[in-house]
């Protein structure tokens, strides 16, 4: 992996020819759980030993004392592998699961937005590495993906970002980001416990979106509900 790829690791996935979801799992869990066909792709490009990539056995470069210090500085088009593409009809890889993506369901990061109910509006699915979910203790059946709207959680979550929500975790852990329902509004905010059963609702862009606090009585009266923990999101930069 080049120095630039260490800073932007998904560019390495493109060079090797791995799907984003497959590489995400490898990058977060290490090399010992990589399937052999995937390990071969990496070995073909990097020159590393396939058994070391696949099972962690031996040395990454058994014929040399250390990994080569510098990769070639110039890359030609012939060095690139095609990007793996897929659609809803593409079979899942062994280490992937499909997650429902409710494209029309928006969670406002600002003052709230009225949204469609999650029933029949699912239009597509996204894919995630199974081992990644196992390492996080997340059940695949508890996950859905939606869209973030506005800039109140910027720079963490921007307009148009996709957010991944775990419905299995609805207990407040201070500072974590949650998808919440507040009356008929859907929001994406950091939550903190407040005294006597209350909750603090905090935006990362706190200069434009001040902190709010609900008492335990207001939580009941205003139909405040935690939908789930936002554990993963994309970062979208608008032009």
N, C-alpha and C positions, 0 to 999 in steps of 0.2 A: 504494500500500500504506500503510495507516495505521500509526501508531507501535506500536499493540498488535500488529498483524500482523507487524511486523518482529521482534518478540520471539517470536511464535508464528506462523511463516510458513505453517503448514499451514491456519490459519484463513482465509488469503487464498485458498488452493486451493478451499476450500469456497465462498467467495463468488463465485469465478470459475466454478466448476462443473467443476473438473478432478479426475481420479482422483488418489489419493495417490501411486501409482507414477509417473504422468506428471509431477506437480509435483515429486517428489523429484529426478527427472532434471534438470528445469529449474533448480531451486534450486542443484544442485551443479555444473552445467556452464555456466550462463550462457544468454544469449538467442540466440546465433547459430545454434543447432541446433534451434530450436523449429519444429515443423511449422506450416504456415500456418493450418489449422483451429484449432489450439490458440492460435496467436497472435491469431486473430480474437476468440476468447473473452476473452482478456486485454484486447485493445484495446477491446472493447465495454464492459467494466466500468471500465477505468481512463481511457479517453479518449486513451491514447497512440497514436502512429502505428504502424500494423500492419507496415509495412516495417521500421521500427526494431526492433520486437519479433521479427519473423521472420528478418531477415538482418543487423540491426545497421546499416542504411543510414539516413543522415540524422539527424534529431534526434528525441528521444522526444516532444516537444511542439513541433512546427514553428511553430505559430501564436503561441507565447508564448516569451519569452526564457528562462524557467526553468520547471521543474516547479512546479505549484501547491504553495504552502507548506503548506496545511492542507486535508485532505479534509473533507467534511461531518462534523459531530460526532455527528449522529443518523442512525441507519440504520433504515429501516422494513423490515417483512417482505417487501415487494415488491422490495427491493433484492437479496435473496438468490436465487441460482440453485440448482436442485436438485442434490444430491450425486450424482455418477456411481456407479452400482452395477453389479456384474458378478457372474457365476457362471462355472462351468467351461464353460458353453456360449457365453459371450460371446466374440466374436472378439477376438483380440489387436490392439492398436493397433500401428502400424508401429514404434514405439520401445519396445515392451515384449517381455519374455520371461517364460515361465512357469517357476517354480522349484518342485520337489517339496517339500512340507511333510509331514514325518513326525510327525504329531500325537502319536502314542503313544511316540515316542522322546524320552526326557528326559535332559538332561545336568545332573547335580547340580553345583551350585557349591560344595557343602560337602564331605562326606566320601565321596560317591560313591553311585551308584544303579545297580542292575542293570537293563538296558534290553532292549527287543526289538531283534532284528537288523533292519537296514534291508533288507528284501526285498519283502514284499508288504503292508506296513502303511501305505503311503502312502494317505491318504484325500482329499487335496485339493492344490491348488497355490496359490502366491502369485505376484504379479507384480512385476517390477522393471524400471526403465528400462534399455534396451539400452546407451545411451550412457554411463550411469553405470558399468556394468560395463566397458565399453571403456576409460574413463578410468582405472579402477583396475587394468586389465590382468587382469581376471578372466574366465575362460571360463565361459559359462552352464552348460555340462555338468558343471562341477566343483562346482556349488553345491547345497546342500540346506539346508532350514530345520528346526529342531527347537525344543523347549521347554526353558527353564531352570527348575531347581527349587532351592529354598531361598534363603537370603539371604547366602551367604558372599562373593559378589561385589558385594554392595550397598555403596554406592549406584549403582554403574555398571550392574549387571544385577540385576534383582529377580526374585522368585518369579513364575513364569508368563510371563516375557518370551520372545519368540521370538528365536532367535539364527540368524544367517545364516553358514554355514560354507563356506569355500573349500578344497576338498580338494586343490587344486593347490599350496598353500603349506604345507609341513610342516617347513620348516627354521626353527629357533628364531631369532627376532629379539627381543632382550631387551625385555621389558615388554609385548609384544603378547599378546593373549588368544587361547588355542587351545582347541579341543575335543580331548580326549585320551581314550584307552582305557588303563586301568590294571588288568590282570587282567580281571575281568568287570565292572568299574565304568567308567562314563562320567562325565567331569568337564569343567568349563569353568573354566580357570585362566590366570593370567598365568605365562609361562615365562621363565626366564633361564638362560643357559649357566652351568654350574659347571665348575671345574677338572677336567681329565682326562676329559672327555667326560660329565660329570654334568649334572644339571638341577635347578634350583630351581623349586619349585611354589608359587606365591604367590596368596593370596586378597586381594581388596581390603578385606574385613572381617577384617583380620588380628588384631584383638583377640579375636575368638571362634574364628578358624580360623588357627592358627599356620602359618608357612611350613614346607614339607617339602623335603628334598633327597634325590635319588637319585644314587648313583654309577653309572658306566657298567656295572659288573657287575650292580647291582640293576635297571637298566633292562632288561637282557637277562633276568635271572632272573624278574622280576615282570611280564613282558610289557607293558611301557610302550610306548605308540605314540601319535604325534601324528596325529590324524585330519585336522585342517585349521585354518586361521586363522579366527577369529571376527571378521569384518570389519564386521558390522552387527548391531544388536539394537534391539528395541523397549524402551521403558521403561514398565513396568506399575506403577501405584500401587494397592495393595490398600486396601480400606475397613477 
